[in-house]
Amino acid sequence: MPTFSLNGQTIPFEKGDTIMRAAWRAGIEIPHYCWHPGLSIAANCRMCLVHIKSGRQMQMPIMRFDEKKGAYVPDTKPKLMPACQVEVHPDMEVDSVSEDVEKAQHSVQEFLLLNHPVDCPICDQAGECKLQDYWLDHQADLKRKRTEPVHKPKGVRFGETIVYDAERCIMCTRCIRVCDELVGDPVLDMRERGNRNEIVLAPGRELDHDYTLMTEHVCPVGALTSRDFRFKARVWFLKSVEGVCSGCATGCNTHVDYDSRYGKVYRLRPRDNMDVNKFWMCDDGMMTYTEVSEARVTTATIGRGDEPEAVLPEEAIDDVALRLEQTEGAKIGFVFSALHSSEDNYALARLAEAVGAEKRYLAARPDWKGDDILRSTDHNPNRAGALAAAGGSLEDTEDLIQDVMAGEVEALVVLGAICEEDAAQLEPLLKLETLICLTPNDGPLSDLASIVLPVASWAESFGTFVNGKGMAQTFQRAIPAPAGVEPAWKTIAQIAEELDSPLGFTRVADVRAALAQSAAAATPSPAPASAAPAPAE
């Protein structure tokens, strides 16, 4: 692979790379605002100016102040080039930290802050704002401007999800390019010139496509803010773990941002993965964090009706084990979940084996609107993982209802929720005296269940989702589960323990090891060379 020199360091690059992209791949940051690795090159912020020291040198005439003479005198300086736009060539020598470059970055910062309000304490972007970061690195002095700054519209509603503050906007045009290039919906544009510039909506339109939160996410300053996250939390109080979106079968990689003081998830951000979601997420995916706290089941209950009896988890587990012991194994149905992790589903499969159950079903959300960008029509994050963990094909919930009506299923253990658009379709399940529901969230099924066991959500446990491409992706626990609530695989293991059929799972690593062993056993080994058919003569 060819290389070039950046600040004395040898950097490899691919054909067609710009200086900026090659440096980005190498983990070296050249200051920038308008450049984004997933968008076209605008080269309008000029923050990424660098000195190309190799090749023909171009000089610019300037007037430099001579302190001895006390006057400005003619001089020259190197002509700097935008790193985001200049293509790399072998053996090119680039300097991004020289005195001339530092002065240029200082000047760009000062220019961008001429009319920018210095309201960092109340700005929602404070703590993750590039203007703040680069001011500390490349300017770090006070404004010289003493006149009234140019005032522009503030708190402009761009749609249901985004608010725009034109005074904070630096016209990097990232939001425009997201709409134009990623979504193909040119709903944003820029009007006026110079310090009168602002981003505007197309006449009669709102920012209403499925990737509006991406326009806010790519904004390097506080101009665009999410109406959901706006003024909810300060980012320096938030911690982050690696997650996987639970919105659909694409399995977008995420940063799960949470506040450990309150045990609360505040937002999801896309995590770069060029094989899955690149740099993006859809609005619905970014809002799936609300599942963690909304309609949570935190107490085990026994009984149906308006006021089921709240019990300790141990009591509910004992009751579950007793009911399963009293029911013929062939009459017990197990419902796996396309929304739960492979670990949870595998533990359920092992419990089904332990009780001799033959009836197995899969609960999954119905298809939703997909697209050619990211959104899969499969509205479930782990359909493939659930099927693999269960050891093969599963019947659907329509088959389940028919089997219950036919008397073939007398007891039912359900992981998660049965996602029916019409809750009335689940009413035949009331026929079952034993309907056990292990779920993190309340819903139509938990209202019908005779025993409800709360389990941890995806943000409260470690797990694995297998996306539509067959890629197994692990996610980490962000926050602790409510008191007394365990991950589903652990709760299932406790039920098996009460049935004197221990699964041997004490850590998530135990479940993963067993799952990997089971998958390896299910994969046919290649035939030995001696068994291959002889070639035709």
C-alpha positions, 0 to 999 in steps of 0.5 A, spaced: 500 500 500 502 506 498 504 511 503 505 519 504 508 523 510 503 527 515 507 531 520 513 526 519 509 520 520 508 515 515 501 514 513 498 508 508 492 510 503 488 507 498 487 510 491 483 516 491 483 518 498 484 525 500 489 527 506 483 528 511 480 521 509 487 517 510 489 521 516 482 519 519 483 512 517 489 512 521 486 515 527 489 522 526 484 528 527 485 534 522 481 539 525 475 540 521 467 542 521 464 541 514 467 534 512 464 527 514 466 521 512 459 519 509 458 525 505 461 529 499 466 534 500 464 541 501 470 544 503 467 550 505 469 551 513 477 551 511 478 549 518 482 543 515 488 547 511 494 544 511 501 545 508 503 541 503 511 541 503 512 536 497 512 538 490 512 545 487 511 550 493 506 556 492 507 562 496 502 568 497 504 575 498 502 578 505 503 584 509 506 582 516 507 587 522 515 588 523 515 590 530 522 593 529 520 598 524 513 598 527 510 597 520 507 592 516 512 590 510 511 585 504 512 578 505 510 571 503 507 565 506 505 558 504 499 557 500 495 552 505 490 547 502 484 544 504 486 537 507 478 534 505 479 536 498 486 534 496 488 527 493 494 524 496 499 521 492 505 517 494 511 520 498 507 526 499 509 530 505 504 534 509 504 538 515 498 539 519 501 542 525 506 548 523 506 555 525 502 557 519 497 552 519 496 554 527 495 561 525 490 559 519 486 555 524 486 560 529 483 565 524 478 560 522 476 560 529 475 567 530 472 568 524 466 563 525 466 566 532 465 573 530 457 572 530 456 566 534 453 567 541 457 565 547 452 561 551 455 555 552 452 554 559 445 553 556 447 550 549 445 543 549 451 541 545 456 544 550 461 538 552 461 535 545 461 541 541 467 542 536 467 549 536 469 549 544 474 543 542 477 547 537 477 554 541 481 551 546 486 547 541 487 553 536 485 559 539 484 560 546 483 568 547 477 572 547 473 575 541 476 582 538 469 584 536 466 589 540 460 591 535 453 588 536 453 581 533 448 579 527 442 576 530 438 570 526 432 566 527 432 562 534 428 556 536 426 554 529 421 548 529 424 544 523 419 538 524 416 534 529 424 532 531 428 538 530 429 545 532 434 550 529 438 556 532 441 560 526 445 564 530 449 558 532 450 555 525 456 555 522 454 553 515 458 547 514 452 544 510 452 537 513 445 537 514 443 539 507 448 533 505 444 528 509 438 530 506 440 530 499 445 524 499 443 519 504 435 520 504 434 523 497 430 528 500 432 535 498 428 538 504 433 543 507 437 548 503 441 555 505 439 562 503 443 569 503 450 570 503 456 571 508 454 573 515 446 573 513 446 565 511 441 560 514 439 554 513 431 553 511 426 548 509 423 547 502 417 551 501 411 548 504 415 542 507 417 540 514 423 535 516 419 529 516 423 523 513 426 517 517 433 520 518 431 527 521 435 525 527 441 524 523 441 531 521 442 533 528 447 528 529 452 530 524 451 537 526 458 539 529 455 545 533 449 547 537 445 549 531 440 543 530 438 540 537 433 534 538 426 535 541 427 529 544 434 530 548 433 537 548 435 540 555 434 533 558 441 531 560 448 534 560 453 530 556 459 530 561 454 526 566 453 521 561 457 514 560 456 510 554 457 502 552 456 499 545 450 496 543 446 494 538 439 497 535 433 493 537 429 496 532 429 491 526 434 486 523 439 491 520 442 491 527 445 498 527 451 499 532 450 504 537 453 508 543 448 507 549 448 513 553 446 513 560 447 516 566 449 512 572 447 516 577 440 515 576 440 508 572 437 511 566 438 511 558 438 518 555 439 516 548 442 512 542 447 514 537 450 511 531 456 507 532 461 506 526 460 499 522 462 499 515 459 492 514 452 494 517 450 501 518 456 505 516 455 512 520 447 512 520 441 510 524 434 511 522 429 515 527 425 509 529 432 506 531 435 512 535 428 512 539 428 505 541 431 507 548 425 509 550 423 501 551 428 501 557 423 505 561 416 505 558 411 500 561 416 496 565 414 490 569 418 490 575 414 485 580 412 478 579 405 477 580 401 471 580 393 470 578 389 474 573 384 479 573 385 487 575 389 486 581 394 480 581 398 478 587 405 481 587 410 476 590 417 475 590 421 472 584 423 466 588 415 465 590 413 466 582 419 461 580 417 456 585 410 456 582 412 456 575 416 450 576 410 446 580 406 448 574 410 445 569 412 439 573 404 438 574 403 438 566 405 433 561 411 435 557 408 434 550 402 439 552 407 445 554 408 450 549 414 454 549 414 461 545 421 464 543 422 471 542 425 475 536 426 481 540 430 477 545 437 475 545 440 469 543 442 467 550 435 468 552 432 464 547 438 458 548 436 458 555 429 457 553 430 452 548 434 448 554 428 448 559 424 446 553 428 440 552 428 439 560 421 438 561 420 434 554 416 440 550 415 439 543 411 445 541 415 451 540 413 457 537 416 464 535 413 471 537 415 476 532 413 483 531 410 484 524 413 487 518 414 495 518 416 500 512 423 498 510 427 502 505 434 501 501 438 505 506 438 501 512 431 499 515 429 492 514 422 490 513 423 485 518 421 489 525 425 484 529 433 484 531 434 477 532 429 473 528 435 469 526 438 468 532 432 466 536 431 460 530 438 458 531 438 458 538 431 454 538 435 449 533 431 450 527 424 452 524 418 454 529 411 455 528 408 462 528 403 465 533 397 463 529 399 456 529 399 457 537 392 459 537 390 453 533 393 448 538 391 452 544 383 451 541 385 444 539 387 442 546 394 440 544 397 446 549 395 446 556 401 450 559 405 456 555 411 459 557 412 465 553 419 469 552 417 477 551 411 479 548 407 476 543 406 482 538 399 482 535 396 488 532 389 486 535 390 484 542 383 480 541 387 475 537 390 473 544 384 472 548 383 464 546 390 464 551 385 465 557 383 458 556 390 456 559 390 455 566 398 456 566 400 462 562 407 464 564 410 470 561 417 472 562 417 480 560 421 486 561 415 490 559 407 490 560 403 489 554 396 485 552 400 478 553 402 480 560 395 482 562 392 475 560 398 471 564 397 467 570 404 468 572 408 474 570 416 474 571 419 481 570 426 480 566 431 485 564 431 489 558 437 489 553 440 495 556 440 491 562 444 485 560 449 482 556 447 479 549 447 477 542 443 479 536 444 476 529 442 481 524 438 479 517 445 478 514 447 473 519 452 477 523 452 475 530 453 482 534 454 482 542 451 488 546 453 490 553 449 492 559 449 499 560 444 500 567 443 495 572 436 492 572 431 494 577 432 490 584 430 483 584 430 483 576 435 478 572 436 477 565 431 472 562 437 467 561 438 467 568 431 467 570 430 461 566 436 457 569 433 458 576 426 455 573 430 449 571 434 449 577 427 448 581 425 442 576 432 439 578 434 440 571 440 445 572 442 448 566 449 450 568 449 457 567 451 462 572 454 467 567 453 470 560 459 467 558 457 460 560 450 461 555 455 463 550 459 457 550 454 452 550 450 456 544 457 456 540 458 448 542 451 447 540 451 451 533 458 447 532 454 441 533 449 443 528 453 445 523 455 439 518 462 438 518 466 437 511 466 430 508 474 428 508 478 428 502 477 420 501 470 421 501 469 425 495 467 422 489 472 421 484 473 425 478 470 423 471 475 420 467 
